[in-house]
Amino acid sequence: MEQNMKRVILGALLALPLSAMASEDLSYSYLGLGATYADPNGFSGENGYGAEASGAFHDNWHVFGSFQTYEFGDGVGAVDVDQWNIGLGYNVGLTDNMDLVAGVSYERAEVDYNDGIFTGSTGEDGYGVRVGVRNAFNAHFEGAAGLKYTNFDGSNSTSVYVSGQYKFNDTWGITGEVEANDDGHTIFLGPRLSF
């Protein structure tokens, strides 16, 4: 009986910090716009634009989403790609300045093409899983790194991402991210409004 009581108390004590710990220096409510660059294998790299958003609804939970669009080539042979996602994320403090961040998402990719004979479009639905760490190095700079897994109708990829944000103040910053996998890499750079 006494041993069971010790286990219950120990379990309760271990669970308490995780529910309350999330770094106060990291905002999970933000909006961002930016320029993007995609360099997929088999195509020349192209510029595009994108947007990102996240909204915290609890100390440890947030929703997130992003959108990117690219155009590869002009006229005959042109391919337009739009990608977006929406998901649910969980963040928990590992230290005073570092969070473990995980999430699951619905993913959508749409492709419009013109090969000179046929013009058309296609789209695929999928899901994503991500896990990483996010760290506030000081009042003005934070960084993140992790892995993203995406699956579209049985075709899957695992990406490595690294990102950083320089914060001018508590509200405004500039953010950048590089994501790479076996199919190529993407870059995002733009302002972020945190609230």
Rosetta blueprint (number, residue, H / E / L):
1 M L
2 E H
3 Q H
4 N H
5 M H
6 K H
7 R H
8 V H
9 I H
10 L H
11 G H
12 A H
13 L H
14 L H
15 A H
16 L H
17 P H
18 L H
19 S H
20 A H
21 M L
22 A L
23 S L
24 E L
25 D L
26 L L
27 S L
28 Y L
29 S L
30 Y E
31 L E
32 G E
33 L E
34 G E
35 A E
36 T E
37 Y E
38 A E
39 D E
40 P E
41 N L
42 G L
43 F L
44 S L
45 G L
46 E E
47 N E
48 G E
49 Y E
50 G E
51 A E
52 E E
53 A E
54 S E
55 G E
56 A E
57 F L
58 H L
59 D L
60 N L
61 W E
62 H E
63 V E
64 F E
65 G E
66 S E
67 F E
68 Q E
69 T E
70 Y E
71 E E
72 F E
73 G L
74 D L
75 G L
76 V L
77 G L
78 A E
79 V E
80 D E
81 V E
82 D E
83 Q E
84 W E
85 N E
86 I E
87 G E
88 L E
89 G E
90 Y E
91 N E
92 V E
93 G E
94 L L
95 T L
96 D L
97 N L
98 M E
99 D E
100 L E
101 V E
102 A E
103 G E
104 V E
105 S E
106 Y E
107 E E
108 R E
109 A E
110 E E
111 V E
112 D E
113 Y E
114 N E
115 D L
116 G L
117 I L
118 F L
119 T E
120 G E
121 S E
122 T E
123 G E
124 E E
125 D E
126 G E
127 Y E
128 G E
129 V E
130 R E
131 V E
132 G E
133 V E
134 R E
135 N E
136 A E
137 F L
138 N L
139 A L
140 H L
141 F E
142 E E
143 G E
144 A E
145 A E
146 G E
147 L E
148 K E
149 Y E
150 T E
151 N E
152 F E
153 D L
154 G L
155 S E
156 N E
157 S E
158 T E
159 S E
160 V E
161 Y E
162 V E
163 S E
164 G E
165 Q E
166 Y E
167 K E
168 F L
169 N L
170 D L
171 T L
172 W E
173 G E
174 I E
175 T E
176 G E
177 E E
178 V E
179 E E
180 A E
181 N E
182 D L
183 D L
184 G E
185 H E
186 T E
187 I E
188 F E
189 L E
190 G E
191 P E
192 R E
193 L E
194 S E
195 F L
